[in-house]
Amino acid sequence: MVVDPQLPPDDAQVLRQSRRVLVKMRQGWAPQPRRASPGAHRGMVGVFAGVVFFGLLLGLGAAIRGLGLLVLVLFGIPMVIVLFARQDLSGDDEDDTERETYELLRWHEGRYVLLDDLDESARRLLARAQRAVATVTGSRVNTEGLLDDARNAVMLPAEEWEIARLLAKLSALRAKHRETVSRGLTPEVEAVAEPLARALDGSEDAVLARVEALERYAANVTEAERAYLAHEQIEELRGRLHQYEELVAETGADGFAVPELDRLAADADRLEQALRRSMSSAREAFRYLDPGAPKEVPGAPGEP
């Protein structure tokens, strides 16, 4: 299930775990309304039975003091406790949980998408979007703050939700359209249905463009991740450079190793520049996902 990220976290967590109840709802299930009177009646009967039993034991204790008091202590008091406790241990706990989940699902209707609601084409598109989001959020360049991790944490879930929401609407309308067309159309209706089908295809293309923008951003982040890893490894080697130089000097292998050490230093500089370019490219790709960010117009004054 994909949930609107604007929902309260506790509600979102319950919704994500409510697939079974939601499937039952889609099949026509609804919980029975609560009936308080039978439970209250049972409670009164339990209390009355406990009082009567307690009174009988007291009467028995008055007649046979020693045995009656012993029975009272060993059996009477625990029995009364059990009678009261059974009223608190309701057998309807599971029903109550399902009822609360049902109410929450109804209250937030339209703010979650079950994957079962999507047709095959839409599910493939959503899976691509989710892989791209996971690539970005799981990258080290993001978790270590080299990207705009705060904006990623807000915008990427919002983009995933928007794609899922649009795909759910597209899937539902596409299913209805196919059902209508499958019954056969008159020439007059066919002339209307054909442009509507093209409108559905155009809508899917628009969602595809959003998914591809996410994938481009993820590809840039992946490139930045590779550059970051290489830069980190080179820095580790540079940190031990003096040890290499010392060993080379002691072994008299200067003629063989010095050019390689010089190349290592040059590689480190190039990788640092590549990392900067990769980070810049990733941030530029991210700007196209942000509807609020200003977009540069090609050929604008001052553009390099």
N, C-alpha and C positions, 0 to 999 in steps of 0.2 A: 504494500500500500504506500502511495505517495501522499503526504499530508502537507497542507498549506503551512509554511514555516511561520506564518503570523499567529498561528494558534498558540494558546498557553502550552508550555512544555508538558505539563501533567496530562492535559487532554490529548495532546498529540501522541504521548506514549500509550495511553489507553486505546486510542484509535488504531495504532499500529499493531496492537495485539488482539484486535477484535474481528479478525477476518471470519472466524467461525460464526459469530453472531450476525455479521453483515450478510454472509451467504444465506443464512436462515431467513433474514429479513427479505432478501431478494426473492426468496421462494414463497413469501407470503406470511411468514411467521410474525407474530406479535405477542408479547407477554400478556398474561391475564391480569386484569386490574387487581390491585391489592384489596383483600377483604380482611378488615381488622377484627370483625365481630367473632368469628370462630376462634381466632387465637386468644382473644380476651376471654371467651367462654371457657376455653380449655385451661387458661390460667386460673380462673376463678375456681373451676372444679379441682385443679391440683391443690390450690391453697386450702380449699374446704376439706379435701381428703386428708391433707396433712394435719389440719387442726383436729379432725375427728380421730385420726389415728393417734395423735399425741394425747388427746383426752382419754382415749381408751387405755393407753399405757399408764397414764396417771391413776386411772381408776383401778387398774390391775395392781399398780404399785401400792395403792392404799390397802388393798386386800392382802396382798402378799408382798410385804415391804421389801425384803431383801431381794427376792427374785425379780420383782417388778422394776426396782431401780436399776438392777443390772441389765435387764432387757432394754430399759429406757436408754441407758447410756450406750450399750453396744449396738442396738438395732434401731431404736426410735429416732434418735437425733440424726444419724446418717440418712435414714429413709426420708425424713423431712427435707434435708439438704438436697438429696437427689431430686425430690419432687419439684423443688423450686428451681434447681439448676436446669432441669429438662426444659423448663419454659424459656430459659435464656439460650439454650442450644437449639436454635431453630433449624429445622430440616430444610428451610427455604433459602439458605445462604447462597447457594449457587443460583437460584432463581433471582434473588435480589441483585446479584452481580450482573447477571444477564440483563435484568431490567434497567439497571443504571447504564450499562453499555449501550443498550437500545436507545435510551433517552439521549445519550451523548451523541450517538450516530445520527439521530434525527435532528438534534439541535445544530450539528455542524454539517448537515447535508450540503453537498456542493463544495466542501473544503477538503475533500479527500478523494483519491482515485484508486480504485482497486484494479490491479493488473488484469483481472478477469474482464474488466469493462472495455479493454482495448482489443481491437482486432490484431491479426498477426503482423501486419505492416506497422501499425502504431506501436506494438510491443517492441519490435526491432528498433524503431527510432528512439524510443524511451531508453532502451538498454544502451544504445550508443551514447546518449546524453549522460546517463548515469556513469558509464565507464569514463567519460571525459571528466566529469566532476570528481570522481574518485581519484583519477590521475593527478589532478591539481591539488586537491586537499590532502592527499597522502604523500605528496612530494616533500623532500627535505627543504627545498628552497622556499616552500610555503610555510612549513611548520617552524622554520628558523627565522622567519620574518623577512626574507629577501624579496618576497613578493608583498603585495598589499594584502596580508593575510586577514586583516579585519574586514576589508571589503569583500574578499573572497568568501568569508564565513557568512556574510549576509546575502550577497548577490548570487552566488552559485546555487544555494538551495532555492532561492526565489526563481531562478531561471529553470531549474529542474521542475519545480512545481508548475510554472507557467506552461512548459512543454507538455507535462503530463495532463494538465487541465485541457489544453487545446486538443490533444490527441484523444482524450475521452469524448469530447464533443464531436470531433471528426468521426470517430468510430461509431458513435450512436447514430449520427445522421447518415453515415455511409451505409450502415446496416438497414436503416429504414428505406433508403433510396434503392438498395438492391432488392429488398422485399417487394417494393412497388413495381420495379422493373421486371422482376421475375414472373409477375402475373400477366405480363403482356401489355403492351401499350398501343393505343390507337395512334395513327400518324400525327394527329394534332398534339397529343400529349408527348409523343416522342420528340417533337420539335422543341418542346419546353424542357424535357428531361435531359437532353443532351448537353445544353449549356450548364445546367445544374451539376451534371457529372463533372464537367470541366472545372466548375467552381470548387468542387470537392478536391479535385486533383491539384488545383492551384493552391488551396489551403494547405494541403499536405506538403507541397513544394516550399511554402513559406515556413512551415515548422521545420522542414529539412534544413533550410538555410540557417535557422537558429541553432540546430544541432551541429551543423558543420562549423559554425562560428565557435561553438564550445570546443569542438575537436581541434580547430586551429589553435585555440588558446592552450589546450592540453598538449598539443605537439610542440608549441614554443616552450612550455614549461618543461617538457621532457628533454628538450635540447639544453635548456638552462640547467636541468638536473645533471645531465652528462658533463657539461662544462664545470659545474660546481664540484662534482666528484673528482674529475681530473685535476682541477685546481687544488683541491684539498690533498690529493695524493702527491702532487708535485711539491706542495708546501711541506709535507712530511719529509720528502726526500731532501728538500733544501735545508730543512732543519738539521739534517745529518750531514750536510755538505762538508763541514770542516772535518768530520771523521773520515770521509772518503779522501779528502785532500791529504790528511795526515798519513793514512794508509798508503796512498800512492807515493808520497814523498819517501816513506820508510822503505818501500819495496823497490824504488827506482823505476816505477812504471809510468813516469810522467808523460813520455812521448805517446803512450797508448791512451791514457785515460783523460788527460787534460782537455782535449777537444770534446769528449763526451760530457764532461762536467760543464764546459761552456755551453754546450747545446742544451743541457738541462736547465740552466739559468735562462736561456733564451726561450725555451718552451714554457717556462713558468710565466714569463712576461706575456707571451702570446695567449696563453690560456686565461690569464687575468683579463686581457682585452676581450677575448671571446666570451668570457663569463659576463662582462659588462654588456656586450652586444646582445647576448642571449636574454639577459634580464630586461634590457630595453625592449627587445622584440616581444617578450612575454607581456610586459606592461602595455605595449601598444595594442597587442591582440586583445587584451582585457578591456581596453577602452571601447571596443566595438560591442561588448556585451552590456555596457553601462549606458542605458538610454539617457541618463542625465549628463554624461560627459560631453564636452564640446568636440565635434569632429572637425579635423582639418580638411579644408577643401583643396584638392590638387590645383596647383598653379596660384595659390593665394600669395599675396605679397609677403615677403620675408621667408617663404618656404625654401629650404636649401635644395 
